[in-house]
Amino acid sequence: MIKNIPYWSSNVERLRYKSIPVKSDCDAVIIGAGYTGLSTAIKLAKAGKFVQVFDVAQVGSGASSLNAGILSGNLRFSLKSLIESKGMKAGTEYYIEGINARKELQEFIKQECIECDLKYNGHFTGAMTIKDFDQMKYLADFERKILSNDIQILNRYDQHKVIQSEIYHGGTLRNDIGNINPVKFLDGLLRVAISYGAVIHENTAIHNIIDHRNVNTAAGHVKCDKIVVATNAYDKTNNKWFRKIIIPITSRIIATEPISPEIMVKLMPRMGSFGEGKYMGKYYRPSPDGKRILLGGRDVLVGKNPYGAAKSLSNSLVKIFPELSNVKVEYHWAGKVGFTRKQMPSIFEKDGILYACGYCGSGTVWAPWIGTKVAQKVLKKHTQKTIFYSEPPQKIPLFNGRPWFLPFVIIWYSTLDWIKGR
Ligand SMILES: Cc1cc2nc3c(=O)[nH]c(=O)nc-3n(C[C@H](O)[C@H](O)[C@H](O)COP(=O)(O)OP(=O)(O)OC[C@H]3O[C@@H](n4cnc5c(N)ncnc54)[C@H](O)[C@@H]3O)c2cc1C
């Protein structure tokens, strides 16, 4: 029987902390206690600000406790296309921030002694066709030339060093992309935030953002100097405007039953993580204890039946590793990732309120980075600029917070994959 709960919830003992009553006055109110909100809180509290973080539910009950824990820090666009559209300086800057964000996260985890099963076993992205492989190789060479990145190109035979699957035509291997237990990382952030003096109020919704200095919470009115909205794809405030610019897209994951260590190492010799070079590609990795495989993907058209969704992901797993055809799925869960129209992580200010969102499914690295940058904005540290600070994203025409058009988008991208023989 499949359990419709996250695998993480069954094997991580969550951090307990003492709750403190809501104070009616503070330096900053942060709405949302996921990776973004907690990272902002850490930076502000460390700088001596009195910060209160509110979450409508348990800390991290949005995407931050549901993700696969792959520390990608990737962007939706290649370095080449960014340079073509934004120019050499700006185009390169986006990627340099990605490199710095990964490094900073690794240092932060070490410095703050966060035990979150961090491992760097390499991330392989498989090419679905020979043409895709040639394109991947070309883009990787381009990136290496400009940024001296450590990207290895593995042909169809060499890929067996990292994956025992025949569905890929080679791919790229990156050693700077690690993986974590996402909930242990979340609780690590929570512990650090509290240790610097941030006050966390879970199960305390912000019902109403009155203006840039006042909010109504489930525990009364709070006045502050700055409000940061870190609700991303889970926004439940009264802010209708925000829900017109952020598209929540469902991502689902399955976790298998335990698999023998011999098979695990045979299928994934380096026990790294994996992605696929196609629009509707899957991502997967071994569980931190190396006993199961976790595989996820953006929502497929399976209606509302969770077993149908789990079955579809399980079929994808068997396509990659046919010898797992008898392996059962034990867990299945889903969460929402936030996209904006420009499909880039975004920091912006509107009516005096700061927002951080839109990591397009790659938030484990981007959310802590962007969360810290938001705090620097509050502290007015202009020396630590970010290329991701911009004007508020544009509204999406005919979008009112309910992504009615997603089935059409999924069909469109699935068709493109099919046309390209993926
Ligand atoms: C299934 C899945 C798999 C993923 N896998 C990966 C991966 O492998 N690698 C990767 O890089 N990224 C992955 N992601 C994306 C990543 O998890 C997110 O980008 C990241 O966690 C976003 O963090 P956040 O803090 O911005 O938002 P969230 O963690 O979603 O936090 C927003 C919070 O705001 C709170 N909130 C909303 N409204 C209110 C209100 N009115 N008052 C108070 N609180 C409120 C919510 O309760 C929520 O806790 C995945 C996401 C999902 C769903």
The ligand as an SDF file (V2000), in Angstrom:
LIG
                    3D

 53 58  0  0  0  0  0  0  0  0999 V2000
    8.1420   18.0650   -4.8320 C   0  0  0  0  0  0  0  0  0  0  0  0
    9.2120   19.1220   -4.8850 C   0  0  0  0  0  0  0  0  0  0  0  0
   10.5270   18.7540   -5.1970 C   0  0  0  0  0  0  0  0  0  0  0  0
   11.5330   19.7280   -5.2450 C   0  0  0  0  0  0  0  0  0  0  0  0
   12.8260   19.3310   -5.4330 N   0  0  0  0  0  0  0  0  0  0  0  0
   13.8280   20.2400   -5.4340 C   0  0  0  0  0  0  0  0  0  0  0  0
   15.1720   19.8380   -5.5540 C   0  0  0  0  0  0  0  0  0  0  0  0
   15.5000   18.6520   -5.5670 O   0  0  0  0  0  0  0  0  0  0  0  0
   16.1130   20.8160   -5.6390 N   0  0  0  0  0  0  0  0  0  0  0  0
   15.8010   22.1350   -5.5690 C   0  0  0  0  0  0  0  0  0  0  0  0
   16.7040   22.9760   -5.6780 O   0  0  0  0  0  0  0  0  0  0  0  0
   14.5200   22.5500   -5.3770 N   0  0  0  0  0  0  0  0  0  0  0  0
   13.5290   21.6330   -5.3030 C   0  0  0  0  0  0  0  0  0  0  0  0
   12.2390   22.0430   -5.0820 N   0  0  0  0  0  0  0  0  0  0  0  0
   11.9600   23.4770   -4.9150 C   0  0  0  0  0  0  0  0  0  0  0  0
   12.2790   23.9990   -3.4900 C   0  0  0  0  0  0  0  0  0  0  0  0
   11.7800   23.1090   -2.5310 O   0  0  0  0  0  0  0  0  0  0  0  0
   11.6400   25.3820   -3.3050 C   0  0  0  0  0  0  0  0  0  0  0  0
   12.0460   26.2340   -4.3410 O   0  0  0  0  0  0  0  0  0  0  0  0
   11.9890   26.0330   -1.9720 C   0  0  0  0  0  0  0  0  0  0  0  0
   11.7660   25.1630   -0.9090 O   0  0  0  0  0  0  0  0  0  0  0  0
   11.1750   27.3070   -1.7950 C   0  0  0  0  0  0  0  0  0  0  0  0
   11.3590   27.7770   -0.4850 O   0  0  0  0  0  0  0  0  0  0  0  0
   10.5280   29.0420    0.0200 P   0  0  0  0  0  0  0  0  0  0  0  0
   10.9570   29.2900    1.4040 O   0  0  0  0  0  0  0  0  0  0  0  0
   10.6800   30.1490   -0.9490 O   0  0  0  0  0  0  0  0  0  0  0  0
    9.0050   28.5940   -0.0680 O   0  0  0  0  0  0  0  0  0  0  0  0
    8.1820   27.5430    0.8150 P   0  0  0  0  0  0  0  0  0  0  0  0
    9.0710   26.5220    1.4100 O   0  0  0  0  0  0  0  0  0  0  0  0
    7.0710   27.0420   -0.0410 O   0  0  0  0  0  0  0  0  0  0  0  0
    7.6380   28.4040    2.0160 O   0  0  0  0  0  0  0  0  0  0  0  0
    6.5580   29.3050    1.9160 C   0  0  0  0  0  0  0  0  0  0  0  0
    5.8700   29.3210    3.2780 C   0  0  0  0  0  0  0  0  0  0  0  0
    4.9430   30.4180    3.3320 O   0  0  0  0  0  0  0  0  0  0  0  0
    3.9300   30.0460    4.2220 C   0  0  0  0  0  0  0  0  0  0  0  0
    2.7710   30.9410    4.0600 N   0  0  0  0  0  0  0  0  0  0  0  0
    1.9840   31.1190    2.9810 C   0  0  0  0  0  0  0  0  0  0  0  0
    1.0290   32.0430    3.2300 N   0  0  0  0  0  0  0  0  0  0  0  0
    1.2180   32.4740    4.5060 C   0  0  0  0  0  0  0  0  0  0  0  0
    0.5480   33.4090    5.3560 C   0  0  0  0  0  0  0  0  0  0  0  0
   -0.5210   34.1000    4.9220 N   0  0  0  0  0  0  0  0  0  0  0  0
    1.0130   33.6070    6.6100 N   0  0  0  0  0  0  0  0  0  0  0  0
    2.0970   32.9260    7.0610 C   0  0  0  0  0  0  0  0  0  0  0  0
    2.7560   32.0050    6.2890 N   0  0  0  0  0  0  0  0  0  0  0  0
    2.3310   31.7860    5.0460 C   0  0  0  0  0  0  0  0  0  0  0  0
    3.6560   28.5920    3.8430 C   0  0  0  0  0  0  0  0  0  0  0  0
    2.9680   27.8770    4.8460 O   0  0  0  0  0  0  0  0  0  0  0  0
    5.0660   28.0730    3.5690 C   0  0  0  0  0  0  0  0  0  0  0  0
    5.6020   27.3950    4.7020 O   0  0  0  0  0  0  0  0  0  0  0  0
   11.2230   21.0970   -5.0200 C   0  0  0  0  0  0  0  0  0  0  0  0
    9.9060   21.4530   -4.7050 C   0  0  0  0  0  0  0  0  0  0  0  0
    8.9140   20.4910   -4.6210 C   0  0  0  0  0  0  0  0  0  0  0  0
    7.5090   20.8980   -4.2630 C   0  0  0  0  0  0  0  0  0  0  0  0
  1  2  1  0
  2  3  1  0
  2 52  2  0
  3  4  2  0
  4  5  1  0
  4 50  1  0
  5  6  2  0
  6  7  1  0
  6 13  1  0
  7  8  2  0
  7  9  1  0
  9 10  1  0
 10 11  2  0
 10 12  1  0
 12 13  2  0
 13 14  1  0
 14 15  1  0
 14 50  1  0
 15 16  1  0
 16 17  1  0
 16 18  1  0
 18 19  1  0
 18 20  1  0
 20 21  1  0
 20 22  1  0
 22 23  1  0
 23 24  1  0
 24 25  2  0
 24 26  1  0
 24 27  1  0
 27 28  1  0
 28 29  2  0
 28 30  1  0
 28 31  1  0
 31 32  1  0
 32 33  1  0
 33 34  1  0
 33 48  1  0
 34 35  1  0
 35 36  1  0
 35 46  1  0
 36 37  1  0
 36 45  1  0
 37 38  2  0
 38 39  1  0
 39 40  1  0
 39 45  2  0
 40 41  1  0
 40 42  2  0
 42 43  1  0
 43 44  2  0
 44 45  1  0
 46 47  1  0
 46 48  1  0
 48 49  1  0
 50 51  2  0
 51 52  1  0
 52 53  1  0
M  END
$$$$
